[in-house]
Each structure stands twice: as C-alpha cells, then as structure tokens.
Amino acid sequence: MRPVEAVGITAAELWLPDGRERASDAVGDGRLRARAARELGHDTVPASEDVPAPDMAVEAARTALATAGVAAGDLDMVCHAWMYYQGHDLWSPAHYIAARLGAHDALPVGVQQVCNGGSAAVELTAAWLAAARASRPGTPRRGLLTTGDRFAGPGFDRWAGDYGVVYGDAGTAVLLTVPATPRDPLVLLSVATVAAPELEAMHRGTDPFAPAARTVRERVDMRATKRAYLTEWGSDGFNATNEAAIREVVTAALRDAGTAPDDPRLRYAVLPRFGLKSLNESWIPVLSGTIAAALLDPGRDTGHLGAGDSAAGLAGLVRAGTLAPGERALVFSAGAGFTWSCLVVERPAEPPAD
C-alpha cells in the first residue's frame, strides 16, 4: 500500500517496565534448556510485575503525545493491537486507552492480528486517516496506534511457550499525521503485507475447539500446536513459504515506495525481535541476498514484544536519530496466521529554522 497522501510519523515511543527476567533463572528452574537459551540470545527481557498491558500502552501514548505537542482531544482515531490477554474478558482495551488519554472524540478500534498486530494497525490507521481526510480535505487528521502485551504467568511462560522466541513485556505508541509535515521525524512511504492463511494450523495443531480460554491446557503452549503441525506436514513447506513471503513483502514495499533494493538512500532494515537462531536461519540470509541495507537487530535486550515489534522498531529509529535526512529504512514484523509486513520510512529533509 502506498499512501495517497504523505503520512507523517509524528512520534513513536517504546515503554518498558522496570522489571527483568533472566534466561539463567529459566534454565535453573528447568523451564528452558541451556542450548535453547543460547539459541535465543536473550540474557534478560523486560517483565512487568504489576503494570497491566493496556496501561503500558497508555504510558507510551502519553509520552508520544507530549513529545509531539499534540492533545489527546485532537486525535481522530485510537487503534490498539495486542497479542495476549489484556486483563478483562469481553472488553475493549482500545476504548479504555482512549478514555485514559482523554481522546473522547477519537474512534477506538481494536486489532487482533497476533504478533503482526502493530503493523496491521499502522496500515489500517493510515488508510482510515486518508479516507477521513478525503471527506474534509482541508483538515489534518491524526491517529494514534498503540500496542501492549504482558506475558505473565500462570497462563503464559515467556521462555518456554514457543520455539525460537522469548516474549518481553512492553507498551508502544505511534502517532500518525495526514498530511505529513517537514517537522515529522519520519514519513511513511509504504506498507506491504503478505499472508499465508493455510499456516493457521501451526497455532491450532490438533486441539479441539474449546468453549473457553485455556480449558484444553492450563497454559498457552505454542510448542505443542507446532509439534502437531510439523508431525503431519513437516517443516519444508513452512520454511519455503516463510522465505518466499519475506522476499515478496520486501519487493512489494520497495516497489510502492519507489525504492530499488540497492538504492543508496536505503540504509537500514530493522529485523523482528525473534531469537538469534530464527533470524540466522531465515530472515538474515534472505534479506542479505535481497537488499543492500545494513540489518539492525534491536531485540537482544527486549525479546519479542508481541504485537509491538514494528512500532518499537519505529521508536528506535526516531529516538536514536538513526537516519540522516533523505535516508530510508525498512521495518519488519511477522506473526501467526501467518502474516508478514514491511514498512518503508524516510527521514525528511531538515525543516527550515524558526
């Protein structure tokens, strides 16, 4: 998708709790094998002791709005994405976040696309803002997308609930403005998404449909469903689909952004926050053979942030001032379903002095 009008990334923030969990403790407790810990490559990850997932999103959102100098009352949309339990049943965390911020005139929308939710929220929000602006061309539109996930026990074991991934707790927020302004730290040039719905069974396995959450198992166990899938189908099909999807999403995103794979303006590609083995066996070989950009792996200190990987990637680019004016970057995410996304962003030319 190439936005019909320039979309500014006016602010992007990552909020991490103070608590940390250590891989060595998980190994010592017998929840994680030492070899698996080495393959993950995360010594510690952020862990919230008492801050709920939606409140982590609120913290990130408050910082983003304050940084941008934008009042919550000026927001047209609040889009919240998440992977894991938000703290209440049959409840809308998006409306809660909008209410806590004071965004009473905004449309709250929830997105559940598992680990790819943040990118889906960017794409959805950008498209919605463009449509809303078309009805009133003279009015700027602002949308806030947030993510928040807390992978707490007893229902989730962040170290042993999945293969090749450890889950960290975090909130993220990205403020989008249409049209973009020269003062925006980044501009969204394109978003591309590829799906392979035939792979949904990797997170279903052979489990029966249940009447309520965790009635089949007391704890979320993606290893069990993946083992069941691989026993029946093997790994070759998934590996081939995964590599093809990464190539396809890069190609589509660059095409829509008018950027060649070897364009000198394309400086960096921000990897999803997966374990080292997963990145080294699929993502890094594919991307190294496809684009000339340097690969950034920001997840060693955080682990995988559920729906928040792409938003956290944008926050890292903004906070660190990684890009020079005119330079571009790719930001990746992927999640169960399966779905893969790639965002292309650019740091605009320096604004004129006041």
Order of alpha helices (4+ residues) and beta strands (2+ residues): beta-beta-alpha-alpha-beta-alpha-beta-alpha-beta-alpha-beta-beta-beta-alpha-alpha-beta-alpha-beta-alpha-beta-beta
